[in-house]
Every structure is written in C-alpha cells, then in structure tokens.
C-alpha cells in the first residue's frame, strides 16, 4: 500500500488535468466518478486491495463555496490487502 497510494494519486493527477477547464457541476462530477471508478476497479481486479473501492464526487463532497471558487473534492476509499496476502 505504501507504493499504491502515490501511484493512485499520480494517475488521478495526470488523468484529471482536463477538469480545470470544465464547469464545476453534476456533469463534471459524474465524469470524474467514471474515471476514478475505472482506475480503482482495475486496481481491485488486479488484487491491489480488498473489497470493492468506494468513491464520492458530488454535492456532498463539494460545497457551494467550492463550486463558486472552482475546487472539486473527490473522496476515495479501499481496504488494503492483509499482510498475509501481500508480497
């Protein structure tokens, strides 16, 4: 997991540069969820972690003030592999 978190962060950063040029609304959030979800699902299928990953990017993670100012907030979660399963 020590190497996985920076890998996920870098992939999200590189794959989301287009977000800067889009309106901060439900359409953008759904596109982000699809992109983030695809990355996390692929890692889950590759057995990078246990349990189906969860993500959120919507009006519950992005306040009205953030919408007006521009930042988009994404929350992602997964369970790491147990030490017995990791190599």
PAVO-189895 format. One line per field, with one value per residue: x, y, z of N, C-alpha, C, CB in turn; residue number from 1; residue in one letter. Coordinates in steps of 0.1 Angstrom, whole numbers. Atoms other than C-alpha are relative to their C-alpha. Glycine has a CB too. Layout:
BEGIN
n.X = X/...
n.Y = Y/...
n.Z = Z/...
ca.X = X/...
ca.Y = Y/...
ca.Z = Z/...
c.X = X/...
c.Y = Y/...
c.Z = Z/...
cb.X = X/...
cb.Y = Y/...
cb.Z = Z/...
seq = NUM/...
type = a/...
END
This chain:
BEGIN
n.X = 8/-9/-2/13/6/-6/4/14/-1/-6/9/12/-5/-3/12/11/-4/11/10/-2/7/14/8/0/14/3/-6/-14/-1/3/-11/-11/3/-3/-14/-6/5/-7/-14/0/5/-11/-9/6/0/-14/-2/-8/6/12/12/3/-3/11/-4/10/-3/14/3/-3/-15/-3/9/4/-12/-10/5/-1/-14/-6/-5/8/-4/2/-4/-1/-4/-2/-7/-13/-1/-7/-14/-2/3/-8/-14
n.Y = -12/-12/-4/-1/-13/-10/4/-5/-14/-5/3/-9/-13/0/2/-9/-14/-6/-5/-14/-8/3/-5/8/3/14/7/1/10/14/3/3/13/10/1/5/13/9/2/8/13/7/4/10/13/5/4/-10/-2/8/-7/-9/-14/-9/-13/-10/-13/-5/-11/3/-2/-13/-10/-11/-9/6/0/-14/-3/9/13/12/9/15/8/14/8/14/7/6/14/4/3/13/1/-9/4
n.Z = 0/-1/14/7/-2/9/14/2/1/13/11/-1/4/15/8/-3/4/7/-9/-2/11/0/-10/-12/-2/-1/12/-3/-11/5/8/-9/-7/9/2/-13/-2/10/-5/-12/3/6/-10/-8/8/0/-13/-6/-13/-3/0/11/-4/0/3/0/5/2/-8/-14/-2/5/-5/9/1/9/13/4/2/9/-4/0/-10/2/-12/4/-11/3/-11/4/-2/-13/1/5/14/8/2
ca.X = 0/30/36/0/-12/13/5/-32/-25/-3/-27/-56/-35/-23/-57/-77/-59/-89/-111/-96/-115/-149/-178/-179/-213/-230/-219/-183/-187/-202/-173/-148/-166/-164/-127/-118/-140/-124/-89/-99/-119/-89/-67/-92/-94/-56/-59/-42/-66/-95/-131/-148/-135/-158/-157/-176/-176/-209/-227/-219/-181/-181/-196/-214/-184/-161/-184/-183/-145/-137/-122/-136/-134/-130/-131/-119/-116/-104/-92/-56/-46/-37/0/-5/-18/6/41
ca.Y = 0/23/24/21/54/75/55/63/99/104/86/108/139/131/119/148/179/184/191/226/237/224/238/226/208/174/165/171/151/121/122/122/93/73/80/74/44/28/33/19/-10/-20/-20/-40/-66/-68/-76/-44/-42/-60/-50/-30/6/34/69/101/133/152/179/161/165/198/227/257/278/253/252/290/291/261/233/198/174/136/111/75/46/10/-17/-27/-63/-81/-86/-123/-117/-90/-96
ca.Z = 0/6/-32/-42/-27/-46/-78/-74/-67/-97/-120/-108/-112/-147/-158/-144/-159/-182/-152/-149/-180/-171/-152/-116/-117/-117/-153/-143/-111/-129/-154/-126/-108/-140/-145/-108/-106/-137/-122/-88/-103/-124/-94/-74/-102/-102/-65/-54/-24/-8/-11/-38/-38/-30/-43/-40/-60/-58/-39/-6/-12/-29/-11/-27/-19/-36/-66/-68/-64/-85/-64/-69/-40/-45/-17/-24/-1/-3/21/19/15/47/53/47/12/1/-13
c.X = 9/3/-13/-6/6/-3/-14/0/5/-9/-12/5/2/-13/-11/4/-11/-11/1/-8/-15/-8/-1/-15/-2/6/15/3/-2/12/12/-2/3/15/7/-4/6/14/-1/-5/11/10/-6/0/14/4/9/-5/-12/-12/-2/3/-12/5/-12/5/-13/-2/3/15/5/-10/-4/11/11/-5/2/15/7/5/-10/6/-4/4/0/4/1/6/13/0/6/14/2/-2/9/14/9
c.Y = 13/5/2/14/10/-3/5/15/6/-3/10/14/1/-1/10/15/7/6/15/9/-3/6/-9/-4/-16/-8/-3/-11/-14/-5/-4/-13/-11/-3/-6/-14/-10/-3/-10/-14/-9/-5/-11/-14/-6/-4/9/3/-8/9/10/14/8/14/10/13/6/12/-3/2/13/10/11/10/-5/1/14/4/-9/-13/-11/-9/-14/-7/-15/-8/-15/-7/-6/-15/-3/-3/-14/-2/9/-6/11
c.Z = 0/-14/-7/1/-9/-15/-3/-2/-13/-12/0/-4/-15/-8/3/-4/-8/8/2/-9/-1/11/12/3/-1/-12/2/11/-5/-9/8/7/-10/-2/13/2/-9/5/12/-3/-7/10/9/-7/-1/14/8/15/1/0/-11/5/0/-3/1/-6/-4/9/15/3/-5/4/-10/-2/-9/-14/-6/-3/-9/4/-1/10/-3/12/-6/11/-5/13/-5/2/14/-3/-5/-15/-8/-1/-2
cb.X = -9/13/9/-10/1/15/1/-9/8/14/-5/-5/14/10/-5/-4/13/-6/2/14/7/-2/-14/6/-9/-15/-2/7/-9/-13/4/1/-14/-6/6/-4/-15/1/6/-9/-12/7/4/-15/-5/9/5/1/-3/1/-2/-14/11/-7/7/-6/10/-10/-15/-4/7/1/6/-13/6/3/-15/-6/7/11/6/-1/-5/8/-11/9/-10/8/-10/12/9/-8/7/-10/-14/1/0
cb.Y = 0/-4/-10/-11/4/1/-15/-5/5/-7/-14/1/3/-11/-14/-1/0/-11/-7/3/-2/-16/4/7/6/-3/9/13/3/0/11/11/0/4/14/10/0/6/13/7/1/8/12/4/3/11/-14/13/15/-7/7/-2/5/0/1/3/-1/-11/4/-14/-11/0/7/7/3/-14/-3/10/-1/7/1/-7/4/-5/1/-1/0/-3/-11/6/-6/-12/2/-9/4/14/-10
cb.Z = 12/7/-7/5/14/2/-1/11/12/-2/1/14/8/-4/4/14/-8/-9/14/-1/-13/1/-5/12/-11/1/-12/4/12/-8/-10/11/4/-14/-3/11/-3/-14/4/10/-9/-11/9/3/-14/-5/1/-8/3/13/13/-5/-10/15/-14/14/-13/2/-1/3/-8/-16/13/6/15/4/0/10/14/-6/14/-15/14/-13/11/-12/11/-13/7/7/-11/7/13/8/-2/6/-12
seq = 1/2/3/4/5/6/7/8/9/10/11/12/13/14/15/16/17/18/19/20/21/22/23/24/25/26/27/28/29/30/31/32/33/34/35/36/37/38/39/40/41/42/43/44/45/46/47/48/49/50/51/52/53/54/55/56/57/58/59/60/61/62/63/64/65/66/67/68/69/70/71/72/73/74/75/76/77/78/79/80/81/82/83/84/85/86/87
type = x/x/x/x/x/x/x/x/x/x/x/x/x/x/x/x/x/x/x/x/x/x/x/x/x/x/x/x/x/x/x/x/x/x/x/x/x/x/x/x/x/x/x/x/x/x/x/x/x/x/x/x/x/x/x/x/x/x/x/x/x/x/x/x/x/x/x/x/x/x/x/x/x/x/x/x/x/x/x/x/x/x/x/x/x/x/x
END
